[in-house]
Amino acid sequence: MDRRLCKSEDKGLFVEARYLQMTDLEIPYEIEQRNLRTLLLTEETAKETFTQQAAIIEKETEQIVGSSIISFNKPNNRLYKTILVIGHAKSLEIANRTTHVH
């Protein structure tokens, strides 16, 4: 309500305050404890959510790494075949050196 519209009987019911300073406000113990329990529950829920997300990410990473290892170990994999050929050639080279030395 605009103060210009106030009648004389309305005076004292409406106050315009730019700043309000409240001091020495007492919060009942029960309300404070309820607020703290709610805050604690909220934080525990957030912690559990982060823990679950971390477990999911870890599991997905293990699956990605595992599937990479499996695909690397497939015999039809070109890189795997190349490594086998190089390894076999190196083995033959070492074997030939040892037989020629004796």
HUPE-V768196 format. One record per residue. N is the residue number from 1. PHI is phi in whole degrees, -180 to 180 (NA if undefined). Layout:
# HUPE-V768196
n=N phi=PHI
n=N phi=PHI
This chain:
# HUPE-V768196
n=1 phi=NA
n=2 phi=-74
n=3 phi=-68
n=4 phi=-71
n=5 phi=-90
n=6 phi=-69
n=7 phi=-91
n=8 phi=-64
n=9 phi=-75
n=10 phi=-85
n=11 phi=-59
n=12 phi=94
n=13 phi=-90
n=14 phi=-119
n=15 phi=-132
n=16 phi=-101
n=17 phi=-125
n=18 phi=-80
n=19 phi=-131
n=20 phi=-131
n=21 phi=-114
n=22 phi=-105
n=23 phi=-125
n=24 phi=54
n=25 phi=-91
n=26 phi=-99
n=27 phi=-102
n=28 phi=-58
n=29 phi=-55
n=30 phi=-62
n=31 phi=-69
n=32 phi=-63
n=33 phi=-65
n=34 phi=-63
n=35 phi=-64
n=36 phi=-66
n=37 phi=-63
n=38 phi=-64
n=39 phi=-63
n=40 phi=-64
n=41 phi=-62
n=42 phi=-62
n=43 phi=-68
n=44 phi=-65
n=45 phi=-64
n=46 phi=-63
n=47 phi=-62
n=48 phi=-64
n=49 phi=-62
n=50 phi=-64
n=51 phi=-63
n=52 phi=-65
n=53 phi=-63
n=54 phi=-64
n=55 phi=-64
n=56 phi=-64
n=57 phi=-63
n=58 phi=-63
n=59 phi=-65
n=60 phi=-62
n=61 phi=-64
n=62 phi=-61
n=63 phi=-67
n=64 phi=-64
n=65 phi=-64
n=66 phi=-62
n=67 phi=-69
n=68 phi=-66
n=69 phi=-67
n=70 phi=-63
n=71 phi=-67
n=72 phi=-69
n=73 phi=-86
n=74 phi=-67
n=75 phi=-63
n=76 phi=-85
n=77 phi=-73
n=78 phi=-61
n=79 phi=-64
n=80 phi=-61
n=81 phi=-64
n=82 phi=-63
n=83 phi=-63
n=84 phi=-64
n=85 phi=-64
n=86 phi=-63
n=87 phi=-62
n=88 phi=-67
n=89 phi=-62
n=90 phi=-64
n=91 phi=-62
n=92 phi=-64
n=93 phi=-61
n=94 phi=-66
n=95 phi=-64
n=96 phi=-65
n=97 phi=-62
n=98 phi=-69
n=99 phi=-74
n=100 phi=-77
n=101 phi=-71
n=102 phi=-71
